Amino acid sequence: MRKYQQDFFKSALSNAAKSKVRGYRFNKGKDANRTKAFLDKLLLHKVEVLQNGDTYTVPTRQPQHRMVQSVFETYTQYQDSVFYDASSWSLGNFYNIDYKPISSTPTGTPLKDLEEVAQPAAVTMTDYAYIMDYNDYNAVGALYAMQKQGLVVASAFKPFSAKTSVGEKAFDYGAMILPVPLQKKDSKAIFDMVKKVQETYQVPIYAVATGYSTKGIDLGSRNIRPLKQPKAVLVIGEGVSSYEAGEVWHLLDTRIHMPITKIPTRYFERVDLDKYNTLVMVSGSYSFSNKTKEKLKAWVGRGNTLVTIGRASKWVIDQKLVKEKLTESKKDTTAVTERLPYVDAPENRGKEYVGGSIFEVDLDTTHPLAFGYTDKQIPVYKNNTVWLAPTKSSYATVAKYSKRPRIDGFITQKNLEEKVKPSASLIVSKIGSGRVVLFADNPNFRGSWYGTNRLFLNALFLGDKIYVPE
C-alpha cells in the first residue's frame, strides 16, 4: 500500500513534466472572500499556491498534480455516456474563479497565510451613512447581521461613486447603504455594531459624510431602496429532495447565520403562510391538494416571494401556478420509430439524463437577483433535465445559457442544441403583487457552489424588490 502511494505521487510528477500547461493563474478580483474560500480549499488539500500581490498561480509540477488537474481541467469528450453521478468536477468553476492556463514557469512566493487575502481597511465613524460593498461573498451574512440587530439597510439599484473616508470609491449594483439618522440608536452605538460586523465578516465598509455622489445616483435617490429582513420557510419531508433541502439549510445556517423554518409537506396545508415573506421549494414531487395550491398562489399574490429550484420549478409550471413554459423539442410526426437492440436500452436512455455538468450562462447584472456579480458570464451546475423557456417579458430572464454553453461535463449534442441553448437558467414570474423566482439549476449544490449561492441569497434578501415589467 505504501509503495502504491509512493508510485501515485511519482507518476503524478512524471505526468506533469510532460504537460505543456505549467500552471493556472487567477486574480483576487472584487470578491476577496470568495477567492479566499477557494484558496482555503486548495491549501486544505496541500496544493501549492504561489502569490504575486493580488495574483495567484497554481503550478502543475507538484506532488498534488492530480488534485490540480481535478480542480482546473475541463472535459467535453468521454469514452462512455452513462455516469453514476456527475461528469464534471472542475472546482475552479464551483467558485466562479476566472482562471487561465499558462505555459511559462510559475513564479511567486508560496502562499501560507490567508489572513491578508480578505482584510479590508477598518471602517471609521460617521454621523451620516455607511456603504458596504456588495460584491463580496460575505456581504449577505453582514447584511443579515445588521438587520438582526434592528438596523435599517438599503440597497442601491444603480451604480454610483462617492467620496468616502478612504477617498473616492466606485460602487456597483447592490451596494448596501446604512443611513445613520434613520436608525433608532445613536451614532456611537451604530458605529460599534458596524465595526463588529466588519470584524466578523471581513467585508469592505466605508464611511461617508454626505449624500451627494461624485458620479451616478445620490444617496437620497429613489433608487436607494430599504430592505426587509427575510422571514423564510422551507418545505421538507416526504417527496422532497433531502439533499437540496439540506444544502439550503446548511448555507443559511453556517454562512449567513440565519434561521429558516422547516415545514414537512404533511403539515403544509395547516400552516399560516402570512408569518413569512419568502418560501423555498427544492426539487421534489409535491402532491398538494387544489385548495393548498390556491392558498400558495394567493400568498404569493399578496406580495411575497416563492423560490423554486430544479424540479420544483417544473412543478409550478405544470400546475399552472405561473404562466411560464418549459422548452420543448420539435417532434417529427412523420418519423418512423427505429428498432434497436433491447440490451442497449439502459445506455441509450441513460445518456439523455444530465448527471452533473457545468454550463455558461449570460447574466443580467442589472437585475436584483444578480446584484454582487460583475461578470456577465458565469458557470452554473446542472444535474437535472428541467429546461425553462425564456419569459415573454423582456426583463425577467435573469440568466440564459450562452451561445456556446458547455464548460465541463457530458451532454448529448441533441440535448445541447435542442434543450440547453434555447433555455433559461433563471427567470422571474409575476403573480399578483408577488413573484416566483424559478431556478432551473441548483445554485447550492453540495454546499460547494460559492459561485451561484449569491443568486439564491439575493432571491431571499431582495425578492420583495423585484417586479416584472409588463
N, C-alpha and C positions, 0 to 999 in steps of 0.2 A: 504493500500500500504506500509506504514511504517513497519507494522508487517510482511508483506511478505518479505521485505528486511532484517529485523532482523532474521527471520527464515532461510533465504537463507544463511547468514553467520554462524549462529549457526549450521545448518545442515552440512555445509562445514567442520567445525571443528570436528564435530562428525564423519563424514566420514573419515577425515584424521587420527583420532585416531585409526581407525580400520585397516588402511593400514600398511603393513609391510615395505613399502617404506617410509623412514624418510626424504629423500631429494634427490636432484640431484646435482652432483658435476662436475665441469669442470675447466680447466686451461686457463690462458690468451693465452698461445701459442705464436706463432711467429707473429700473426696478431692482434696487440693490438687494432687498430681502429675498426676492425670488432667485436671483443669482446666487446669493449666499446659501439658500437651501439646496440648490443644485451642487455647489461646491462641497457642501457638507456631506452630501450623498457620495460624492467621489472620494473624499478623504475617508469616509466610513469604510469604504471598500479598498482602502490602501492604494488608491490610484494617485500617481504622481502628477501634480499640477504646478506649472511654472507661472510666475506673475511678473508682469511689467506694468507698473502703475495700475490702471483700470482694465488692462488686457490680460487674459488668461490663456495659457496654451497647455494642452494635454498631449505629451509625447506618446507616440505609438510604441517606441522601443523602450519597453519597461516590462518588469515581471507580470504586471496585470494587463498585458496586451489584449488578452481575450475579453477582459472586462471592458476595456476601452472600445473594442470592436462592438460589443453589445450596446454600449451607451450611444455611440455615434453613427455606426454604419447602418444604412438602409438598404432594403432589398425589394425588388419588384418581380423577380423571376424565381420560380421554385420548381423542385423536382416533383412535388406532389401538390394536390389541390384540395385535400381534406386535412383539417388540422384539429387536434384535440382541444386547443384553446386559441390564443392569439397567435397571429402570424407576424406581429411586429412588436418589438420591444426597444426601439431606439429611445433611450431615456432622455436624451437631449431634447427631443420633441415633447416629452411629457412636461418639461419645464418651460417650453416655448423659448428655448435658447437659440439664438441666431448664430450658429457656428459654421465655420468653413474649414475644409481640409487644407493643409499646407504641405508643400513638397520640400521646403527648406528645413534645416536643422533647428529645432526649437531652442530658444534661449530664455533666460529669466531666472528669478530666484524661487526656489521651492516654496510653495505655499504651506505654511504650518498653522497659522493662526487666522481664524475667520472674523475676529472681533472688529477689525478695521474695514471689512468689506461693506458693512452697513453701520456706519457711525456718523449720523448727521450732526450738524452744528447744534449746540444746545439752544433751545428756544429762550428768548428773553421776554420780560414782562411788558405788557401794553395795556392801555385803557380802552383801546378801540376794537381791534379784532386780531384773530389768529387765522392763518391759512395753512392747511395741511395738503401736501402734495399727494394726490390720489393715485398716482402712477405706481406707488409702492404696494407690494403684495400685502403687507401688514396694515395698510391704511384702513381696511374694513374692520379689522379687530380693534384698531384705535378708535374708529368711529363709534363702534358699539360700546366701548368702554366709556366714552364721553356721554353717550345717550343714557347709559345705565345710571350715570350719576346725575341725570336730570339736565344736562347741558343741551341747549338748542344749537343744532348744527345745520347748515345749509349747503347745498351743492351748486356749483357753477355750471350752467348749461351751455356756456360758451367760454372759449379761452380768453385769457387776459394777461397783462403784465402789470406788476405792481412794485413799488418801492418798499422793500422790506428792511428788517433790521440788519440783514447781511448784504444789502444792495438790491438792485433791480432783478426780479425773478419773473420768468415766464411760467404761467400755469395753464395746463391743458384742461380739456373737458373733464368735469367731475371734481375739480379742486374743492376741498371742504373749507367752509368759512364758519368761524365761531365768533359772532359779534358779542363783544363783552357787555355793552349796555343792555342787551336784551336778556341777559341771564338773571337769575334770581339771587345770585351770590355776588359778593364784592370782588373787585378785580384781583386782589391778592389771593383769595380762595380759588378763583378761577385759574390763575397762573399756576398755583400749586397742583391743581388737578391736571392741567395740560402738561406740565412738566413731568408729572408721574406717568402719564400716558405715553409720552415720548420715550422716557427711560425704559418703559416696559416693552414697547413695540419697535423702538428704534426707527421711527418714521420722520421724514423732514417736516417740521412745523415752523412757520415764520410769523413774526410779529409785524403788524402794520399800524401806522399812526393815523391813516386817513383812508377814506373810502374811494378816493379818486385814483383811478388806474393810469398808468403811463401809456397803456395801449389796450384796446378792447373794452369790454363792459366794465362799469364801475361796480363797487360792492353794493350799491343801492339799487341795482338794476333788477327788473322783473325776472331776469334770467338767473338770479340767485334765489334758489327756492329751498325753504326749510324742509327738513326730512322728518318723517315719522319713525319712531322706534318700531322695528318689526315685531309682531306677535305671531309667531309661526307655529303651524301644526303639520305633522307628518302622518300620513296614513300608512299603517303597518299591518302585519298579520297574514291570515290565510289568503293565498293567491298573489301576495305582493313579494317582489324580489327582496329577500333579506340582505343580499349583497348591496344593492343600490341604496336601500334604506339605511343600512349601516354606514355606508360611505357619507351620506348626508349628515347623519348623527355625529360621526367622527370628525368631519370637517368643522361643524359648528361648535362642537364640544372642545376640541383640542387646539384649534387655531383662532377661532373667534371668541371662544369662552361665552357662548350664547346658548341658552337652553332652547329646546324645541319640544313642544308637547307631542306625544306619540299616541295615536288613537287606532286601536285594532279595527279592522273592517266590520267586525260583528257588532261594534258599538256605534259605528259612524252615523247611522240614521238618527240616533238619540242625542247627538252632540249639538250644543248651541254654538254654531259657527261664528256668531256675531262677537264672540270673545276674541276672535283672531282677525288679522288683516291679510294674512298670507297662508296659503295651503300648498303643501308639496305632495305630489303623487309621482312615485317612481314606477318603473316597469312592473306590470302585473296584469292579472285577469280580474277585473273588478265586476262583480255580479250585483251591482246596486239596483234597487227597485226603481221604477219610473218616478215614484214620489221622491226618492233620495236624489236622483239625478236632477229633478226640477228644483229641489232645495239647494243643491250645489250651484246650479246655474243662476238662481235668484240671488244667492250670496255674492257671487262674482259681480253680478249686475249692479249691486249696491256700492260698487267702488273698490272691491277687494281684488286680490291677485291670486290666481291659481297658476302654479308652476308644475308643468308635466315633463317627465323625462322618458325618452325611449318609447316603450310600448304604451305608456300612459298617454303619450301624445297621440298615438294612433287611436286609442280608446276614445278620447274626447271628440275626435273627428268621426269615428264610426258611430258614436252615439248622438251625433249631430248637436253637441253642446256648442260647437263653434262652426262657422261657415268656411272651413278650410278643406283642402283636398289632399289626398296622397298622390304621389307621382305614379302614373300607370303607363305600362309599356303598350305600344301599339300592337294589337294582335292581328295576325294574318288569318282571316277567316277562311281563306282558300287553301291554307297549308294542310298537307296530309301528314298525319301522325307517323313519325318514323319508328319502326320496330327496332328495339335494342335488346341486347342480352340481359337477362334477369340479374345476373351476377354483378353487372355494372351499375345497378340502381343506387346503392349506397354512395358510391363515389360521384356519380353524376348529380345526384340530389344534394350531396354534401358540399360540393364546390359552389353552390348557389348561396350558401349561408356565409355571412360575414362574421367570422370568429373573433376578429380583432385586428383592424387595420387603421392606419393613420392617413388622414386626408387634409388637404389645404382648403381653407375657406377664405372668401373675401368678406371682410368685416366692416360694417358701417361704424366707424369710430366716433361718429357724432351722436349715435343713439345711446340713451342712458344705460342700456344693457352692456354696452361696450366701453363705458367710462373707465379710464385707467389703462386702456390699451393705446399704444401709439403706432403699432404696425397694422396695416390693413390686411395683411395675410398672416394667418396663424394656423397651426396644426390642431386638429381635433381627433378624438378617438372614437371609432365606430365599431361596435360589436353587436349590431342588430341589423334587421332588414326593414327598418322604419324609414320611409322615404317621403319627406314632406314637400309638397308642391309650394313654390313661392307664393306669397299672398297677392291678392288682387290690388291691395293698397301699395302704392309706390314706396311707402315709407316704413313698412312693417316687416320686411325681410331683412333681419339684422345680420345674418351670416348665410352666405350661399357658397356652395362648393365652387372652386375656381375652375378655369378652363382646362387646366392640367392638374387635377386634384390629388392624384395618388402620390404620397410621400413614401410610405413604407407599408408592406403587407400585401397579402393576396386578395385579389378580386378578379372575377372573370371580365373579359373585355366587354361582353354583352352588358353586364351589370354596370360596368364603369360608364359606358356610353348611354344606356337607357335609364339608369337609376341615379347614379351619383351626379353626373354632370348637370342634369336638368333640375336637381333638387336643392332644397334649402336645408341648412343645419339648425337654424334658429329663427323662429318667427314669433310675432305677437298678433293675437286675435282679440277683437273687441267684443265684450258682452255688456251691454248697457253702459254704466259708468265705470265698469271694471275691465279687466283684461286677463287673458290666458297667455302665459309665456310657454311656448312649445319648443322643447329641445328634442331634436331627432337623435342626437348622440348623448353619451353620458359624460358630463363635464367634470365628474368627480371620481372617475374610475380608479378603483383600488386605493383611494386616498392619496394618489401619486400625481394626479394631473394638475399641478400648480398652474399650468398654462391656461386652463379653461375654468378653474374654480371661480375666478372673478366674474365670469358671465352669470354663473348661478347665484353668487352672492349679490350681484347687482340686482337680480330679479327680486331678492328679498328686501334689500335696503332702498332701492329706487323704484320698485314696482309701481307704487301708487302715483308716481310722477310720469308714468308712461301713458300716452294716449295714442290712438291710431287715427291719423288724419283721414278724413273721408276723401 
